[in-house]
Amino acid sequence: MAMRALVGCKRVIDYAVKVRVKPDKTGVVIDGVKHSMNPFDEIAVEEAVRMKEKKLVSEIVAVSCGPAQCQETLRTAMAMGADKAIHVEIPAKEFELVQPIHIAKILAKLATDVKADVVILGKQAIDDDCNQTAQMTAAFLDWPQAVFAAKIEKDGDSLAVTREIDGGTETIKVNVPAVISADLRLNEPRYATLPNIMKAKKKPMEKKTAKDLGVDLTPRIQVISVEDPPVREAGQKVDDVDQLITKLKGLGRI
Amino acid sequence: MVVYLKRKLIIIPEKCRTTVAFSTHGVRLSQAQAKTEAPKPDRMNKTPPESKSYAVNMFRGNVVPEQCFPYPDVLSPDQHETLEMLVSPTEKFFAEVNDPAKNDALEKVPDDIMENLKEMGAFGLQVPTELNGVGLNNTQYARLVEVVGANDLGIGITLGAHQSIGFKGILISGNPEQKKKYLPDVATGTKIAAFCLTEPGSGSDAASIKSRAVLSSDGTHYILNGSKIWISNGGIAEIMTVFAQTPVKDPKTGVTKDKVTAFIVERAFGGVSHSKPERKMGIKASNTAEVYYEDVKIPVENVLGEVGEGFKVAMNILNNGRFGMGAALSGTMRSAILKASDFAANRLQFGRKIETFGAIQEKIARMAIKHYVTESIAYMVAGNMDRGFTDYQVEAAISKIYASEAAWWVVDEAIQVMGGMGFMKDAGLERVLRDLRIFRIFEGTNDILRLFIALTGIQYVGAHLRQLQAAFKNPAGNIGVIFGEASKRAFKSVGLGGGKSKALEPHVHSSLSTQAEYASEAVELIGQAVEAILMKHGKNIIEEQFVLNRLAEAVIDTYAMAVVLSRASRSIERKLDSVDHEILMTKVFCNEAIGRVRSNINGMKASSSIENYKIMSQISQTICKTGGVAHVNPLGI
């Protein structure tokens, strides 16, 4: 078993950044804000690299959709061990309204083009938290899906994937080609080391557009307003349980 | 840990030849070599050395903008992008994996952290990629070192002793075979390196080292004996750059004299041992030890540079590595300011956030200004090195002095802003303060570097004045008289006559024109003062350390003014978000710096100041003679 893996790498606002809403409420401030690879996608890249180290995977192709800076994210994926990268350039303005369905179409087309045997994606991106892309990609490809993976093992010519489900885990067997989405506990991603980052600069990066892939990016949504979550109101202290019950009753909560 | 100024300080008669040698822990200002060499009359007509160094030219009262304006911008878009990619995993590593407090308590960099750092590539940042390094230029290196400095100076020293000085000699002075043999292993951290110069009897006076290497009778190797102290990584290094005296025969006179030679010594050669790690005030995680060499057989091919040229090698290594300290300490200051400002913005006292009190505001403003200056100089020096300029020694020394003193002040004030909280270990600042202290001492004490700055500049002026002297073609007997004349003429020739100069006007943005005038005025003041002290003291200026220190202070402030004006002007041009803030900091710095410059220049000549220096000299002598303070307790008990 030596599969070709296609791995998704979304560029998102870094998890440590305090997100600010733009004054005109059309979105959040992204200019001059630190971005990095979506943490779940890092887990996906790491898993692909580990599968390659176990000789389950022969080649890893990283893909990222979005503005030019996505190439940095792809370089990071290649520094972690991806062999090559495809950047599907979508201008920043247009990217704001791109939805999982668009990305899933792009990924499905690329998976076919590069003859991928397995597509590994993060279960969701930490910016929009959609959690749809892997499922939709599987649907477009008509491949089996194994989402929320916590463990991926070889099982003959198939893969045994342990999934995180409510109240525990379940293990399913999937035939390849398949789409897998990575959950938090799948692995702990390695750091891109500085020498590997330098080496990654020499790895090939292909540039494409959605149009090249025949994917229509016409927005299906319209952003009406983006607002900060409501500020938590100050609480009240009560002296004992009786008082608490009285207060809650007074508020109509119980 | 050495600065060695090997060129001669010749201001006056050729027959008196003066050597100035500096190193870490003392100064050699010796005229011992006087009369040992015959006068060389042709030197009088030799073209004086030309330098485009901004700081050095200040000594002649000249503004030479090339190496200061505009602010250097050396990274190509590709290098810039690479650097962005490198910074974030480095920051992540320090934020998530390393624990500086733990390292400090353990007095060791734990093995797993060492392994992690090696994998990261942190041990070979400037080694070419084909030799297993990361291949960074100085500017890129500075930015990464800033991350290290912001997080853990103990690790900073471990990494710095390794690559900034430990194997830097191989990188800049090694031959191709030496590079190929040693760099791949040190770049990956497979083998750790150290720089071994300081000895029990030889600190700042590095010329006095006693370690000695003698060529074997068959000429195949040197036999090294001696001992070194306070060697960073001394207990863990496999590869050492060691300086030792070697007998060298002068081809002209046939006399054999000891001269310093640099060697690459492998621990594996045998005969190398070390002490237990030293217990220190700070940078505890780094290993510091004594290293002993007993009949160590060093193959002749391991001579680094030329035999007898070891000082040049040491000087190049140290000058080349010094800019890294300014960058590291910029990071340190940045994180201290973050802590202090966060505290000030949240701490309530007297019903108000303490950030609203002037007493706190002044501290925070000054912290930020000192950081701005430090950072601006550090990247200016790194940028100039990357642009291929080689006369950055004075600027590098200024960077080291300014950074180490500013960082001490900033962290001390950060603790003060946080009050009792700052004094607690958990605030994470007391460790930083302890770690920082060494930066004013090692790799050339700030005291020695101040003299280095002053004397390097004076020597440059001296060389130019000497040429003027020669132009008079007067009999040598009257040279003193001519010297005075020539100096006065020189004064006029460079157009020094007081008044506001517009020399910097074309280079600085118009919104900072007043400050640009101050910076030009400061250069004029320095030029005049240097002329004056040369006329007054002649060659004996090297004994006037009270005066030289004030000159160095003025030079540091004046250079710093030019650098921040350059950076702020660039920020204005680029319309950076922080531009208004930068202008304000630049204004305050320059407005205050010109006052200090005027005061220091005055302190070089005012009779009341000179009188005070004499008295202070006398007070000190009394105390050292008495053995401690010489006055009794007011109670007489």
Interface residues (C-beta under 8 A of the other chain):
Chain A: G32 K34 S36 E72 R75 T76 A79 Y191 A192 T193 L194 P195 N196 I197 M198 K199 K201
Chain B: D78 E81 T82 E84 M85 L86 S88 P89 T90 K92 F93 E119 M120 G121 A122 G124 L125 T129 N132 G133 V134 G135 D577
